[in-house]
Amino acid sequence: MKHADHRKGYIRTITAVSIVGALGLLLSNYWLFLATSAAIAALISLSVGVVYGRAGMVALCPMAFAGIGGWTTGWLNLHTNLPFLADVVIGALAAVPVGIAMGLPALRLRGLNLAAATLAFGGAFAVVAFDRGFPGAAEHKPVERPIFASSETLYFFLAVLMLVVVSGLLNRAARTAIGASWMAVRDSERATAALGHSVVATKLLAFAVSAFIAGVGGALLAGQLGILSGNAFQPFTSMVIFTAAVAFGAAHLEGAILAGAATVFVPEILRLIELPQDIAPALFAVAALQALAGGEAGLAGALRAKWRPAPMAAAHPDRTYPVPSPALLAAVTRPRRVTDNSLRTPPLEVRDITVAYGRVVALDGVNLRVQSATVHGLIGPNGAGKSTLIDVISGFVSPTRGQIYLDGRVLFDVPPLSKDLPPHRRARKGIRRSFQQGRVSPSLTIDQYLRLSGARGSSDDRRLSDEILAALGCPAASTPIGTLDVGTRRLVGVATTLASRPSIVMLDEPAAGLATEESARLANVIRELPERFGCAVLLVEHDVKMIAVCCDEVTALDFGRVIAHGTPRSVLRNPKVLRAYLGGVDQPSRRPAAEVN
Ligand SMILES: Nc1ncnc2c1ncn2[C@@H]1O[C@H](COP(=O)(O)OP(=O)(O)OP(=O)(O)O)[C@@H](O)[C@H]1O
């Protein structure tokens, strides 16, 4: 299989090199000039592919970043003796701080609002910086090309080489946790943070990389045209590149090439057949809408799905799991300090947690302790405060009062000492959770998801996580998550959580939406987690059967207060719990915050 893949790869490479070589040698200077423009436009489309295609943020200012790259390269070429390629790299780097600054609105804005902000930024930059003229324009001093790329043919080869190098680096990045975090943040920011990644850093890095790539495009444009004009970097050009990138799917190299070629050759063809060139942007906009109707991957994504169908998950009808090896158990269980006292330290304890959403008191002085290597159930009717408690522990909601202890150490304390760690830092400390809506990123393979979780760093980590996948009956790591059924995705979520060696695993209604049979299988897995992997589990579930089967201890909440705690049997028979689930005339109404004390 691998051999066949290698052979296909060689054939593709030889074909591509032959086509580029033939174009370079056979085309006239005029068509070569256009082909070079297309390669540069493809590079700028790749930059859109990073920030939109991968990270899902609508940024309409790629030409502003390209303009900074072009301006800086022109200035360096005019005023220093640095080699051309150094000018290009420094020019692209100059776009990075502006890219990061442009990423700041993306931390708060999304969709149309972000599009409007970035478009306005591109417009302002064009007026303030580019319309005043590029270096060398006033003196009519063009940027000097390097000797190795002095002719149109050689410059075309240089532009194509840059495109291939940048695309290769992006493909490599896609296989790391950073690349996976871009895709994950597009699917769910909360889930990305819960896996230990800062959403702020992930988004800003996507903007920085995108600005760098567009900056390389602008720098190459400076070498191609010699003297740049502000016309090339207007917001309208940004929108044309963006729509073409969306239509063709510029997250992939082939999509970026098609987008680059379309933005250059479609207007040219329209001119040759004596139609107005201005039709081209409208055509791209229609194509982009068409592509968005079929998903966000564009034409290239759709063709990839057709020609390279994702491997389907191997079926695990009976899910009989191999017993984990002692080495696996030792590796997964967090090393604890070996004193008698620390052996009794509960992995998670919350005291007096109080949360109010305006006048609604969601949690009112909740105390809960999850003992080492146990499953602790958290039950209660709708609105009892279960998810809020998990949100508080994982850092998504700040309580007004209370303390959280992780492995006996203070994680959060209000008042008097306020220690508040953001969700991604809590995840790195060993608090891992799932979400009610099941946010295991469908854009990633299991392997990428494990990387995102920090569970594929070393070869030992890889062996461990593969063994955990097998132990839970999950498919192989290369399987795309998008091809898995809901139940298997949940198991992948649990496996990923375990592979990151957490102190505490919090599962928020893992059986929601599962068929009875799937739910029973999942219950078996959860019940065995402490024994098989030595971890502690906090399980929020409405499925009473699952609670009875899985849990060592249960805490029941109602109206944000603990109404019962003990063994599953005692809690599930407790009259207060029965009343809370069945409702009744003696149910207290939810009291406003002002009345709590
Ligand atoms: N963001 C919010 N703003 C205002 N009120 C909220 C918010 N989130 C939750 N609440 C309220 O807090 C209370 C507790 O909600 P929570 O989602 O924690 O309950 P739950 O026990 O998890 O319910 P379910 O079983 O339906 O998921 C509810 O009254 C809910 O309406």
The ligand as an SDF file (V2000), in Angstrom:
LIG
                    3D

 31 33  0  0  0  0  0  0  0  0999 V2000
  -24.8510   31.2490   29.9330 N   0  0  0  0  0  0  0  0  0  0  0  0
  -25.9130   31.2420   30.7540 C   0  0  0  0  0  0  0  0  0  0  0  0
  -26.6050   32.3710   30.9910 N   0  0  0  0  0  0  0  0  0  0  0  0
  -27.6630   32.3760   31.8260 C   0  0  0  0  0  0  0  0  0  0  0  0
  -28.1150   31.2940   32.4730 N   0  0  0  0  0  0  0  0  0  0  0  0
  -27.4730   30.1360   32.2600 C   0  0  0  0  0  0  0  0  0  0  0  0
  -26.3330   30.0440   31.3860 C   0  0  0  0  0  0  0  0  0  0  0  0
  -25.9030   28.7610   31.3870 N   0  0  0  0  0  0  0  0  0  0  0  0
  -26.7240   28.0780   32.2060 C   0  0  0  0  0  0  0  0  0  0  0  0
  -27.6570   28.9070   32.7380 N   0  0  0  0  0  0  0  0  0  0  0  0
  -28.6930   28.5570   33.6970 C   0  0  0  0  0  0  0  0  0  0  0  0
  -28.0420   27.9580   34.7980 O   0  0  0  0  0  0  0  0  0  0  0  0
  -28.8170   26.8680   35.2680 C   0  0  0  0  0  0  0  0  0  0  0  0
  -27.9610   25.5980   35.2560 C   0  0  0  0  0  0  0  0  0  0  0  0
  -27.7270   25.2270   33.8880 O   0  0  0  0  0  0  0  0  0  0  0  0
  -26.8630   23.9580   33.4820 P   0  0  0  0  0  0  0  0  0  0  0  0
  -26.7520   23.9360   32.0090 O   0  0  0  0  0  0  0  0  0  0  0  0
  -25.6120   23.9370   34.2660 O   0  0  0  0  0  0  0  0  0  0  0  0
  -27.8100   22.7790   33.9790 O   0  0  0  0  0  0  0  0  0  0  0  0
  -27.6630   21.2170   33.6690 P   0  0  0  0  0  0  0  0  0  0  0  0
  -27.9260   20.5250   34.9380 O   0  0  0  0  0  0  0  0  0  0  0  0
  -26.3780   20.9240   33.0040 O   0  0  0  0  0  0  0  0  0  0  0  0
  -28.8730   21.0320   32.6640 O   0  0  0  0  0  0  0  0  0  0  0  0
  -28.9850   19.9540   31.4400 P   0  0  0  0  0  0  0  0  0  0  0  0
  -29.1340   18.6260   32.0620 O   0  0  0  0  0  0  0  0  0  0  0  0
  -30.2220   20.3950   30.7350 O   0  0  0  0  0  0  0  0  0  0  0  0
  -27.7480   20.1080   30.6150 O   0  0  0  0  0  0  0  0  0  0  0  0
  -30.0300   26.7720   34.3730 C   0  0  0  0  0  0  0  0  0  0  0  0
  -31.0940   27.4640   35.0240 O   0  0  0  0  0  0  0  0  0  0  0  0
  -29.6260   27.4910   33.1410 C   0  0  0  0  0  0  0  0  0  0  0  0
  -30.7440   28.0780   32.5070 O   0  0  0  0  0  0  0  0  0  0  0  0
  1  2  1  0
  2  3  1  0
  2  7  2  0
  3  4  2  0
  4  5  1  0
  5  6  2  0
  6  7  1  0
  6 10  1  0
  7  8  1  0
  8  9  2  0
  9 10  1  0
 10 11  1  0
 11 12  1  0
 11 30  1  0
 12 13  1  0
 13 14  1  0
 13 28  1  0
 14 15  1  0
 15 16  1  0
 16 17  2  0
 16 18  1  0
 16 19  1  0
 19 20  1  0
 20 21  2  0
 20 22  1  0
 20 23  1  0
 23 24  1  0
 24 25  2  0
 24 26  1  0
 24 27  1  0
 28 29  1  0
 28 30  1  0
 30 31  1  0
M  END
$$$$
